[in-house]
Amino acid sequence: MNSIRKSKLGFELHPGDVVPNEPLLYLIEVIDGSTGEIDVVYVGKSNRGSSRPFTAYDNNIRRMIAGDPPRNGKEFRPIHHRLFDAYHAGQRVCIRLVKNVPADTILIEERLLQIHYGLFFD
């Protein structure tokens, strides 16, 4: 089992038992400091493994803090604003790798996990 590490902003990175360089699903959780309540705020996929979820969100939030544009050059997505708010509120943010999935079913598996957490809106 891999150990938890922290990003530059202090986001907790939970790799679990997932093979890090294979296609995978992940959750982003915000944890209320007073109640300990866990709010799953995002379900995502990464065809190239854990590098994206473990670095891209942290990088974009640091860019928001600095007043710089997003990495994609367009606009920050709602998840970035949610993580920015959590960071400023002093809430814990956990990026948790859930499981490896075959690349050919990753979109279906992502949608099923989004539905499970009530995060998929048609």
ZISUL-V980963 format. One record per residue. N is the residue number from 1. RES is the residue in one letter. PHI is phi in whole degrees, -180 to 180 (* if undefined). OMEGA is omega in radians with two decimals (999 if undefined). D_FIRST is the distance of its C-alpha to the first C-alpha in Angstrom with 1 decimal. Layout:
n->[N;N]
res->[RES;RES]
phi->[PHI;PHI]
omega->[OMEGA;OMEGA]
d_first->[D_FIRST;D_FIRST]
This chain:
n->[1;2;3;4;5;6;7;8;9;10;11;12;13;14;15;16;17;18;19;20;21;22;23;24;25;26;27;28;29;30;31;32;33;34;35;36;37;38;39;40;41;42;43;44;45;46;47;48;49;50;51;52;53;54;55;56;57;58;59;60;61;62;63;64;65;66;67;68;69;70;71;72;73;74;75;76;77;78;79;80;81;82;83;84;85;86;87;88;89;90;91;92;93;94;95;96;97;98;99;100;101;102;103;104;105;106;107;108;109;110;111;112;113;114;115;116;117;118;119;120;121;122]
res->[M;N;S;I;R;K;S;K;L;G;F;E;L;H;P;G;D;V;V;P;N;E;P;L;L;Y;L;I;E;V;I;D;G;S;T;G;E;I;D;V;V;Y;V;G;K;S;N;R;G;S;S;R;P;F;T;A;Y;D;N;N;I;R;R;M;I;A;G;D;P;P;R;N;G;K;E;F;R;P;I;H;H;R;L;F;D;A;Y;H;A;G;Q;R;V;C;I;R;L;V;K;N;V;P;A;D;T;I;L;I;E;E;R;L;L;Q;I;H;Y;G;L;F;F;D]
phi->[*;-84;-89;-73;-130;-120;-79;-61;-86;96;-65;-83;-112;-107;-78;58;-104;-80;-73;-68;-106;-118;-54;-154;-112;-144;-117;-117;-116;-115;-113;-70;-66;-82;-102;78;-66;-100;-116;-77;-105;-160;-123;-137;-129;-144;-71;-106;95;-81;-58;-63;-65;-84;-126;-63;-67;-57;-60;-67;-68;-62;-67;-62;-59;-80;80;-89;-72;-66;-59;-80;77;-104;-152;-76;-85;-54;-64;-66;-65;-64;-70;-61;-63;-63;-60;-69;-86;74;-84;-74;-120;-120;-106;-116;-73;-94;-167;-81;-138;-65;-58;-76;-120;-62;-66;-66;-64;-62;-61;-62;-70;-62;-62;-55;-94;69;-113;-110;-126;-78]
omega->[-3.12;-3.09;3.11;3.03;-3.10;3.08;3.13;3.11;-3.12;3.05;3.13;-3.12;-3.06;-3.10;-3.12;-3.10;-3.10;3.04;-2.93;-3.08;3.09;3.13;-3.05;3.01;3.11;3.07;2.92;-3.10;3.00;-3.05;3.14;-3.10;-3.11;-3.03;-3.06;-3.13;-3.14;3.11;3.07;-3.04;-3.10;2.99;-3.11;3.12;3.04;3.14;-3.07;3.08;-2.93;-3.09;-3.10;-3.10;-3.09;-3.13;-2.99;-3.12;3.10;-3.14;-3.12;3.13;3.07;3.09;3.10;-3.13;-3.11;-3.10;3.13;3.10;3.13;-3.13;-3.10;3.10;-3.09;3.13;3.07;3.12;3.12;-3.14;3.12;3.11;3.12;3.14;3.07;3.12;3.13;3.13;-3.12;3.11;-3.14;3.11;3.08;3.05;3.12;3.00;-2.99;3.04;-3.04;-3.11;3.00;3.12;3.07;-3.11;-3.08;3.10;-3.01;3.14;3.11;-3.13;3.10;-3.13;3.13;3.12;3.06;3.11;3.12;-3.11;3.13;-3.08;3.11;3.13;-3.10;999]
d_first->[0.0;3.8;6.6;9.6;12.6;16.2;18.8;22.3;23.5;20.8;19.1;15.5;13.1;10.1;8.2;5.9;5.5;8.8;10.5;11.8;15.3;16.3;18.2;16.4;17.2;16.4;17.8;19.4;20.0;22.6;22.5;25.8;26.1;28.8;27.7;23.9;24.6;22.1;24.0;22.3;24.6;23.4;21.9;21.6;20.9;20.3;21.5;20.3;16.6;15.0;17.7;20.2;18.6;17.0;20.4;23.3;23.5;23.2;25.9;28.2;28.1;29.0;31.8;33.0;33.1;35.1;37.4;36.5;36.4;33.2;31.5;33.1;36.5;37.5;36.3;33.3;31.9;31.7;28.0;28.7;31.4;29.2;26.6;29.5;30.9;27.6;27.3;30.9;30.6;27.8;25.4;21.7;20.3;16.8;15.9;13.2;12.1;13.1;13.2;14.6;18.3;21.2;23.3;26.4;25.3;23.3;26.3;26.8;23.2;23.3;26.6;25.5;22.7;25.2;27.7;25.3;24.9;28.6;28.1;30.0;33.7;36.0]
